[in-house]
Amino acid sequence: MYPFKNILFPTDFTPHARAALKYAAAFARKAGGRVVLFSVQSATVPANLLTLPERIFEEQENKWLLQVRSDVRSLLADPLFDGLEVEPVIVEGEPAPEIAKAVREYEIDLVTVVTHGRKGLSRALWGSTAEEIIAEAPCPVLTIRPPQHDFVEHKGAYTEIRLNRIVLSTNFRPSSVAATQVATQLANQTGAELHAVYVIGDYLEQISVMFPEGGLNALTRLRSYVQERMSQLSRGDGARAITHIAEGRPYEEIVRLAAEKDADLLVIGTNVHASLFGGTPVLGSEIERVVRNAPCPVLCVPAARVITPLPALITQPVS
Protein backbone atom coordinates (compact mmCIF):
# COMPACT_ATOMS: atom_id res chain seq x y z
CA MET A 1 0.00 0.00 0.00
CA TYR A 2 2.83 2.41 0.75
CA PRO A 3 4.24 4.53 -0.83
CA PHE A 4 1.02 6.37 -1.63
CA LYS A 5 1.30 7.52 -5.22
CA ASN A 6 -2.11 8.87 -6.24
CA ILE A 7 -3.47 11.31 -3.67
CA LEU A 8 -7.02 12.66 -3.48
CA PHE A 9 -7.12 16.14 -1.95
CA PRO A 10 -10.78 17.04 -1.26
CA THR A 11 -11.33 20.72 -0.56
CA ASP A 12 -14.10 23.25 -0.02
CA PHE A 13 -11.54 26.03 -0.67
CA THR A 14 -11.59 27.28 2.92
CA PRO A 15 -8.33 28.09 4.76
CA HIS A 16 -9.11 25.21 7.15
CA ALA A 17 -9.21 22.69 4.28
CA ARG A 18 -5.84 23.90 2.95
CA ALA A 19 -4.16 22.35 6.00
CA ALA A 20 -4.22 19.00 4.14
CA LEU A 21 -2.56 20.42 1.01
CA LYS A 22 1.02 19.99 2.20
CA TYR A 23 0.34 16.36 3.16
CA ALA A 24 -1.15 15.58 -0.26
CA ALA A 25 1.76 17.28 -2.02
CA ALA A 26 4.41 15.66 0.18
CA PHE A 27 3.16 12.09 -0.32
CA ALA A 28 2.72 12.59 -4.07
CA ARG A 29 6.19 14.09 -4.41
CA LYS A 30 7.74 11.30 -2.34
CA ALA A 31 6.30 8.62 -4.64
CA GLY A 32 6.60 10.55 -7.91
CA GLY A 33 2.83 10.51 -8.15
CA ARG A 34 0.00 12.98 -8.66
CA VAL A 35 -2.63 14.89 -6.74
CA VAL A 36 -6.29 14.96 -7.70
CA LEU A 37 -7.66 18.28 -6.45
CA PHE A 38 -11.26 17.35 -5.75
CA SER A 39 -14.24 19.58 -5.02
CA VAL A 40 -17.90 18.62 -4.64
CA GLN A 41 -20.46 21.31 -5.48
CA SER A 42 -24.23 21.42 -5.04
CA ALA A 43 -24.81 22.22 -8.72
CA THR A 44 -23.38 21.11 -12.06
CA VAL A 45 -19.99 22.54 -12.98
CA PRO A 46 -18.94 22.63 -16.67
CA ALA A 47 -16.07 20.27 -17.49
CA ASN A 48 -14.25 23.16 -19.20
CA LEU A 49 -14.62 25.54 -16.23
CA LEU A 50 -10.99 26.69 -16.33
CA THR A 51 -11.16 27.66 -20.02
CA LEU A 52 -14.66 29.16 -20.22
CA PRO A 53 -14.77 32.61 -21.86
CA GLU A 54 -15.30 35.53 -19.48
CA ARG A 55 -18.64 36.46 -21.04
CA ILE A 56 -20.19 33.29 -19.61
CA PHE A 57 -19.66 34.61 -16.09
CA GLU A 58 -21.42 37.86 -16.83
CA GLU A 59 -24.75 36.06 -16.59
CA GLN A 60 -26.14 36.31 -13.06
CA GLU A 61 -26.77 32.58 -12.64
CA ASN A 62 -23.10 31.85 -13.43
CA LYS A 63 -21.51 34.27 -10.96
CA TRP A 64 -20.81 31.45 -8.50
CA LEU A 65 -18.83 29.59 -11.16
CA LEU A 66 -16.43 32.52 -11.38
CA GLN A 67 -15.64 32.13 -7.67
CA VAL A 68 -15.12 28.38 -8.04
CA ARG A 69 -12.75 28.94 -10.95
CA SER A 70 -10.84 31.57 -8.98
CA ASP A 71 -10.53 29.19 -6.01
CA VAL A 72 -9.25 26.36 -8.21
CA ARG A 73 -6.70 28.56 -9.96
CA SER A 74 -5.49 29.88 -6.60
CA LEU A 75 -4.83 26.36 -5.33
CA LEU A 76 -3.17 25.24 -8.55
CA ALA A 77 -0.77 28.17 -8.24
CA ASP A 78 0.31 27.17 -4.73
CA PRO A 79 4.12 26.66 -4.60
CA LEU A 80 3.60 23.28 -2.90
CA PHE A 81 2.29 21.96 -6.22
CA ASP A 82 5.33 23.13 -8.22
CA GLY A 83 6.63 20.30 -10.37
CA LEU A 84 3.75 17.98 -9.43
CA GLU A 85 1.06 16.56 -11.66
CA VAL A 86 -2.18 18.05 -10.34
CA GLU A 87 -5.57 17.26 -11.85
CA PRO A 88 -8.52 19.43 -10.82
CA VAL A 89 -11.85 17.57 -10.67
CA ILE A 90 -15.12 19.29 -9.76
CA VAL A 91 -18.35 17.30 -9.50
CA GLU A 92 -21.90 17.70 -8.30
CA GLY A 93 -23.30 15.64 -5.43
CA GLU A 94 -22.68 14.73 -1.80
CA PRO A 95 -19.05 14.72 -0.56
CA ALA A 96 -18.66 11.23 0.95
CA PRO A 97 -20.15 9.10 -1.86
CA GLU A 98 -18.51 11.24 -4.55
CA ILE A 99 -15.13 10.91 -2.86
CA ALA A 100 -15.56 7.12 -2.57
CA LYS A 101 -16.46 7.03 -6.27
CA ALA A 102 -13.44 9.15 -7.19
CA VAL A 103 -11.11 6.85 -5.23
CA ARG A 104 -12.07 4.02 -7.59
CA GLU A 105 -12.18 6.05 -10.80
CA TYR A 106 -8.79 7.71 -10.28
CA GLU A 107 -7.08 4.72 -8.61
CA ILE A 108 -6.42 6.70 -5.47
CA ASP A 109 -4.04 5.36 -2.79
CA LEU A 110 -4.66 7.97 -0.10
CA VAL A 111 -7.30 10.59 0.77
CA THR A 112 -6.31 13.60 2.89
CA VAL A 113 -9.11 15.08 5.02
CA VAL A 114 -9.15 17.94 7.51
CA THR A 115 -11.55 17.33 10.38
CA HIS A 116 -13.24 19.82 12.66
CA GLY A 117 -12.90 17.63 15.73
CA ARG A 118 -13.30 19.03 19.21
CA LYS A 119 -12.81 17.39 22.56
CA GLY A 120 -15.96 15.88 23.98
CA LEU A 121 -18.21 12.89 23.60
CA SER A 122 -20.96 14.21 21.36
CA ARG A 123 -20.96 12.82 17.83
CA ALA A 124 -22.34 16.15 16.61
CA LEU A 125 -19.14 17.91 17.66
CA TRP A 126 -16.94 15.82 15.41
CA GLY A 127 -18.37 16.44 11.95
CA SER A 128 -20.44 13.94 10.01
CA THR A 129 -18.79 14.61 6.62
CA ALA A 130 -15.34 13.49 7.80
CA GLU A 131 -16.90 10.43 9.44
CA GLU A 132 -18.72 9.49 6.24
CA ILE A 133 -15.57 9.91 4.14
CA ILE A 134 -13.57 7.59 6.42
CA ALA A 135 -16.42 5.06 6.48
CA GLU A 136 -16.98 5.01 2.72
CA ALA A 137 -13.51 5.46 1.23
CA PRO A 138 -12.03 2.11 0.05
CA CYS A 139 -8.46 3.32 0.65
CA PRO A 140 -6.55 4.79 3.61
CA VAL A 141 -7.70 8.23 4.79
CA LEU A 142 -5.29 10.60 6.53
CA THR A 143 -7.15 12.86 8.95
CA ILE A 144 -5.61 16.16 10.01
CA ARG A 145 -7.04 18.30 12.79
CA PRO A 146 -5.14 21.58 13.23
CA PRO A 147 -3.46 22.45 15.45
CA GLN A 148 -1.72 19.12 15.81
CA HIS A 149 1.76 17.68 15.86
CA ASP A 150 2.97 17.97 12.26
CA PHE A 151 5.17 15.55 10.32
CA VAL A 152 5.50 17.44 7.02
CA GLU A 153 8.04 20.24 6.82
CA HIS A 154 7.92 22.71 3.97
CA LYS A 155 9.52 25.90 2.76
CA GLY A 156 8.28 27.24 -0.53
CA ALA A 157 7.89 24.26 -2.86
CA TYR A 158 10.08 22.00 -0.73
CA THR A 159 8.31 19.37 1.36
CA GLU A 160 9.69 16.52 3.42
CA ILE A 161 7.93 13.75 5.30
CA ARG A 162 9.57 13.34 8.71
CA LEU A 163 8.20 10.41 10.64
CA ASN A 164 10.16 9.68 13.81
CA ARG A 165 7.57 7.73 15.80
CA ILE A 166 4.47 5.88 14.59
CA VAL A 167 1.86 4.43 16.94
CA LEU A 168 -0.15 1.47 15.65
CA SER A 169 -3.39 0.54 17.38
CA THR A 170 -4.04 -3.17 16.93
CA ASN A 171 -6.63 -5.70 18.10
CA PHE A 172 -5.38 -8.73 16.08
CA ARG A 173 -8.72 -8.95 14.34
CA PRO A 174 -9.28 -8.60 10.56
CA SER A 175 -9.92 -4.90 11.13
CA SER A 176 -6.27 -4.29 12.04
CA VAL A 177 -4.43 -6.53 9.54
CA ALA A 178 -4.15 -3.91 6.78
CA ALA A 179 -3.33 -1.18 9.30
CA THR A 180 -0.46 -3.30 10.65
CA GLN A 181 0.89 -3.80 7.12
CA VAL A 182 0.74 -0.08 6.32
CA ALA A 183 2.32 0.96 9.63
CA THR A 184 5.14 -1.55 9.13
CA GLN A 185 5.78 -0.34 5.56
CA LEU A 186 5.82 3.28 6.70
CA ALA A 187 8.24 2.52 9.52
CA ASN A 188 10.53 0.51 7.22
CA GLN A 189 10.70 3.13 4.49
CA THR A 190 10.95 6.22 6.70
CA GLY A 191 13.11 4.80 9.47
CA ALA A 192 10.46 5.67 12.05
CA GLU A 193 10.26 3.98 15.44
CA LEU A 194 7.14 1.80 15.52
CA HIS A 195 5.05 1.44 18.67
CA ALA A 196 2.16 -1.04 18.76
CA VAL A 197 -0.57 -0.81 21.40
CA TYR A 198 -3.33 -3.23 22.36
CA VAL A 199 -5.97 -2.02 24.79
CA ILE A 200 -7.95 -4.55 26.81
CA GLY A 201 -11.29 -2.82 27.19
CA ASP A 202 -12.48 -1.88 30.65
CA TYR A 203 -15.79 -3.66 29.97
CA LEU A 204 -13.96 -6.99 30.49
CA GLU A 205 -12.96 -5.87 33.96
CA GLN A 206 -16.60 -5.04 34.62
CA ILE A 207 -17.67 -8.51 33.43
CA SER A 208 -15.15 -10.18 35.75
CA VAL A 209 -16.61 -8.23 38.68
CA MET A 210 -20.19 -9.21 37.81
CA PHE A 211 -19.36 -12.84 37.00
CA PRO A 212 -16.15 -13.60 38.93
CA GLU A 213 -15.66 -17.22 37.89
CA GLY A 214 -16.32 -16.98 34.15
CA GLY A 215 -15.38 -13.35 33.63
CA LEU A 216 -12.05 -13.51 35.41
CA ASN A 217 -11.09 -16.67 33.53
CA ALA A 218 -11.84 -15.01 30.17
CA LEU A 219 -9.87 -11.92 31.17
CA THR A 220 -6.88 -14.03 32.24
CA ARG A 221 -6.91 -15.93 28.93
CA LEU A 222 -7.15 -12.72 26.95
CA ARG A 223 -4.22 -11.18 28.81
CA SER A 224 -2.11 -14.26 28.07
CA TYR A 225 -3.15 -14.27 24.41
CA VAL A 226 -2.38 -10.57 23.96
CA GLN A 227 1.06 -10.90 25.59
CA GLU A 228 1.99 -13.72 23.21
CA ARG A 229 0.74 -11.92 20.11
CA MET A 230 2.46 -8.69 21.07
CA SER A 231 5.72 -10.54 21.64
CA GLN A 232 5.41 -11.83 18.07
CA LEU A 233 5.12 -8.24 16.84
CA SER A 234 8.22 -7.24 18.79
CA ARG A 235 10.33 -9.95 17.18
CA GLY A 236 8.59 -10.23 13.83
CA ASP A 237 9.87 -9.71 10.30
CA GLY A 238 10.20 -6.19 8.96
CA ALA A 239 9.95 -3.31 11.42
CA ARG A 240 10.08 -4.62 14.96
CA ALA A 241 7.51 -2.90 17.10
CA ILE A 242 7.96 -1.63 20.63
CA THR A 243 4.85 -3.08 22.23
CA HIS A 244 2.48 -1.70 24.82
CA ILE A 245 -0.46 -3.42 26.54
CA ALA A 246 -2.96 -1.22 28.35
CA GLU A 247 -6.27 -1.74 30.08
CA GLY A 248 -9.06 0.80 30.17
CA ARG A 249 -11.10 2.82 27.70
CA PRO A 250 -9.52 2.09 24.28
CA TYR A 251 -9.56 5.57 22.77
CA GLU A 252 -8.23 7.16 25.98
CA GLU A 253 -5.30 4.74 26.21
CA ILE A 254 -4.45 5.05 22.51
CA VAL A 255 -4.50 8.85 22.63
CA ARG A 256 -2.53 8.85 25.89
CA LEU A 257 0.24 6.70 24.42
CA ALA A 258 0.43 8.81 21.25
CA ALA A 259 0.85 11.92 23.38
CA GLU A 260 3.33 10.25 25.75
CA LYS A 261 5.53 9.07 22.88
CA ASP A 262 5.20 12.36 21.00
CA ALA A 263 3.98 10.37 17.99
CA ASP A 264 4.03 11.89 14.52
CA LEU A 265 1.35 9.56 13.19
CA LEU A 266 -1.26 7.22 14.62
CA VAL A 267 -2.38 4.29 12.44
CA ILE A 268 -5.66 2.50 13.12
CA GLY A 269 -7.80 -0.04 11.27
CA THR A 270 -11.37 1.07 10.59
CA ASN A 271 -14.04 -1.55 11.06
CA VAL A 272 -17.20 -0.16 9.46
CA HIS A 273 -20.74 -1.13 10.44
CA ALA A 274 -23.99 -0.81 8.55
CA SER A 275 -26.19 2.07 9.67
CA LEU A 276 -29.24 1.12 11.72
CA PHE A 277 -31.30 3.29 9.41
CA GLY A 278 -29.75 2.18 6.14
CA GLY A 279 -27.73 4.37 3.82
CA THR A 280 -24.31 5.59 4.93
CA PRO A 281 -22.18 3.12 6.90
CA VAL A 282 -20.88 4.31 10.27
CA LEU A 283 -17.67 4.02 12.26
CA GLY A 284 -17.34 2.70 15.77
CA SER A 285 -17.46 5.37 18.47
CA GLU A 286 -13.95 4.53 19.73
CA ILE A 287 -12.45 5.24 16.29
CA GLU A 288 -14.32 8.53 16.10
CA ARG A 289 -12.96 9.54 19.49
CA VAL A 290 -9.41 8.58 18.56
CA VAL A 291 -9.60 10.80 15.47
CA ARG A 292 -11.26 13.60 17.41
CA ASN A 293 -8.75 13.62 20.28
CA ALA A 294 -5.46 12.41 18.78
CA PRO A 295 -2.48 14.74 19.26
CA CYS A 296 -1.23 13.93 15.76
CA PRO A 297 -2.66 13.05 12.33
CA VAL A 298 -4.47 9.71 12.17
CA LEU A 299 -4.19 7.30 9.24
CA CYS A 300 -7.42 5.30 9.02
CA VAL A 301 -6.93 2.08 7.06
CA PRO A 302 -10.08 0.28 5.88
CA ALA A 303 -10.48 -3.43 6.44
CA ALA A 304 -13.00 -6.25 6.08
CA ARG A 305 -16.39 -5.33 7.49
CA VAL A 306 -16.92 -8.74 9.15
CA ILE A 307 -15.18 -8.70 12.50
CA THR A 308 -14.20 -11.80 14.51
CA PRO A 309 -16.47 -11.98 17.60
CA LEU A 310 -14.70 -11.30 20.89
CA PRO A 311 -15.49 -14.74 22.42
CA ALA A 312 -13.75 -16.43 19.49
CA LEU A 313 -10.70 -14.26 20.08
CA ILE A 314 -10.57 -15.13 23.77
CA THR A 315 -10.89 -18.88 23.34
CA GLN A 316 -8.48 -19.46 20.43
CA PRO A 317 -5.21 -21.14 21.50
CA VAL A 318 -2.03 -19.19 21.90
CA SER A 319 0.26 -19.96 18.97
N, C-alpha and C positions, 0 to 999 in steps of 0.2 A: 504493500500500500504506500509506503514512503520510499522515495521522495514524492511529494505531491506536485504534480506537473501542471494540471489544468485546474485553475482556481476560479471559483464563482464568487464574485464580490457584489452581493446585493446592497443596494443603497436607495435611500429616499432623499438623497442630496442634502441632508442636514449635517451640520458640523459634528453632531454626535456619531452619525453613521461613518464619517470619514476616519474614525479611529481604527477601523478595520483595514483601511487602505494599505498601510505599510506592511501589515501581515500578509495580505494577498500578494503584494508586489514582491516581498522578500521570499516567500515560498516559490513563486513562479520564477524569480530570477535564479534561485538556488538550483532549480531543476531544469533550467532552460526551457521553461514552459510558457504559458500564456494566462492572461486574466480575462475573464468574461465579466464586463461591467454590466450589471443586471438591475433593471428597474421595472417595477410593476406599477402600472397606472390604472386608474378607474375607468378610463375611456381608451378607445383605439388610437394608437400612435402610428403614423405613416412609416413604412419601412425605410423611406428615403428622408427621414426627418432632418438629418445633418446637411443635406444638399438641397432642401426645398428653397425655392426663390422667396425673397423677402416679401413680395406682394401677398403671398399666401397668409402671412401673419397679420396683415392689415385688417383682415376680417375678424370681427369681434369674437366669434366662436372659436377662433384659432389662437387667441392671445396666449392661452395657457401653454400651447405647444412651443411658443417662443421661449418661455421660461425653462421648459424641459430641455430644449436644445442648448440654451445657455448653460444650464447645469451640467449637461453631458460634456460639452466642450471644455468647461472649466476643469472637470475631473481628468479628462484626457490630457490636458496640458500640465497636470501635476508632475513635478520633477521625478517623483517616485516611479513614474511609468516610463521614464526615458529609457529607450533601448529595448523595451518589452513589447511583446505582441499583446495588444489590448483590443478586444472586440466588444463594442457597445451593443447591448440587446435590450429593447424596451418592449414590453408586452402589456396586454390588458388582462385583468383578472384579480385573483386573491393571492397574496404573497406566498404562503406556504405551499399550496399545490403547484403553483407556477414554478417555484424554485425547485421542487422535487422533479418536475417535468424537465426543467432545464438541465438538471444534473445528468439525466439520462441522454438527452439530445446532444449535449456538448461534451459528453464523456468526462464529467467533472470528478476530480479526486478529492477536493476539499472545498467546503463552503465557509466563508468567514462572516460571522454575525456579531453585531454589537447589541448587547442586551441592556435593558433599563432596570436591572435588578436592584432591589433595596433590601436591607435586612428586615426580617420579619417572617411570619408564617403564612400570611395571606397569599393565596395564589394570585389574586388580583394585582398585587404589588409587583409581581415579577414581569408580566408582559406576555400575553397569550401568543403573539406573533412569533416571538423567539422560540417559545415552547413548541409550537406547531411545526416550525422549520426543522428543529432537532428531531421531532417525532417522525416527520415525513421524509426527510432527506435520506436517500439510500447510500450516502457516503459520509465520511467523518465531517463534523461541523465544529469549527473552532469558535468558541464564544468569548467575547471580550467585553469587559464591563469597567470602563474607566471610572475613577482612577484605580489602576491595579498595578501590580508588579509587571514589568514589561520585559520581553525577551527579544525584541527587535530594535536594533540601534540604527539610526539613519542620520545622514547629513547630506542635504541636497538629494541627489539621485542614488546615493550609496546606501545600501541596506545590508545588514548582517544579522543572521539568526544566531543568538547566543543562548544556548540552553546549557546551564550548569547542573541543575537538578530537576529531575522529572519524578512526580509522584503518580504511581499507578494504583488505582483502586480496583481490587479484584475480589471475586466471590467464588471463583473456580466453576462457575456455571457457564452455559453456552453464551450468556450475555457478556462475559468478560474475555472470551477467547480472542476475538479480533482486537480488542483494546490492548491485551497483553502483547500481541504481535506488533502492533503499531508502536507501543511504548518501547519495546525492545529494539525495533528498527531505528527509532529516533535516537535512543541512547547510543546505539552502536555507531551511527553515522555522524553524530554531533559530539561524541565524547562525553555526554552528560552522565552524571551519577543517577542511577535508577533506584528509587525507593518504591517498594510494593507494600500496600497495606490491606489487611483483611480485618473487617470489623464484625465481631460477634454481637448481633443485635441485643439490646437490653431486654427485649421481649422474652428471650430465652431464660434470662435470669428470673423474670416474673413467673414464667411457667414452672421453673424449678421450685419456686416458693409456694406456688399453689398446689403443685403435685410433686412433692419432694422425691418420691421413689422413681417415677418415670421421668420427670423433668430433669432432675439432677443427672441421671444416667445419660440422657440424650445430650445434655450440655457437656458432660465429661468426654463423651465420644466425639463431639464436634470439636472441642478444644484439641484433642489428640490428632484428629484428622487435619485440622488447619495447620498445626505445627509441622506435620509431616509434609504437607503440600508446600508450605512456605519454605521449608528447608530445601525442597527440590528447586524452587525458584532461585534460591541463593547460590546453588551450585550448578545450575542448569547451563545449557549451551547458550552462546551469544552473550548478551549483557547480563552479568550476574547482579541480581537485585539485592539491595539491603532491605531486609524484611521487617515488618512491624505488625504485631497482632494487638488489636485493641478491643475493648468491650464497652458498649454504650450505644448511644444514638449514632447510627452510621454517618450521616452527613456532618454531625458535629466533630466526630473523631477524624474524618477525612480532611475537613477544613482545618482543624487544629494542627494536624501533622504537616499539611502544606505550608501553613504559616510558620510552624516551628522550624522546618527545614529550609525556609526561604525559597520555596519551589518556584521555578520559572513557568512550569506547565503542569497541569493536573490532567491525567488521562483516565476516562471512565467509560465503561460499556453502557450503552443505552438499551435497556429492555423496554419495548414499547407494548402497550396494552390497548385493546380495542375500547373505544369510548362506550360508556353505558348507554348513551343516547344515539349511537351510530355516528357516521361521519368521521371527523378527524380523530386519529389515534392520539393517545395521551401518554405522557411520561409518568414514571413513578414519582411520588412526592419527594423522596430522598434525593433523586437526581436533580430535580428542580432546585432544591435547597442547596445542594452542592454548587450548582451554577450560580445561584443567587448570592452566595456568601463566600465563594472562593477568593483567596487573596491574589490569585493569578489567573490567566486565561485557562479555560477548560476545553479540552479536546474530547468531544462526545463521539464515540465510535459505535455505529449501529451494529446490531447482532441479530441472531434468530429471535423470533418473537415467542417461541415456545420455550419456557424456562423450566429446568428441572425442579420438581417440587422439593421443598426443604427436607421432608422426612427421608426422601431417597438419598439426599446428600449426607444426612447424618448416619444412615445405616450402611453406606457402602464401605467396603473394607479399605484399610489404609494400605496403599501400594508402595 
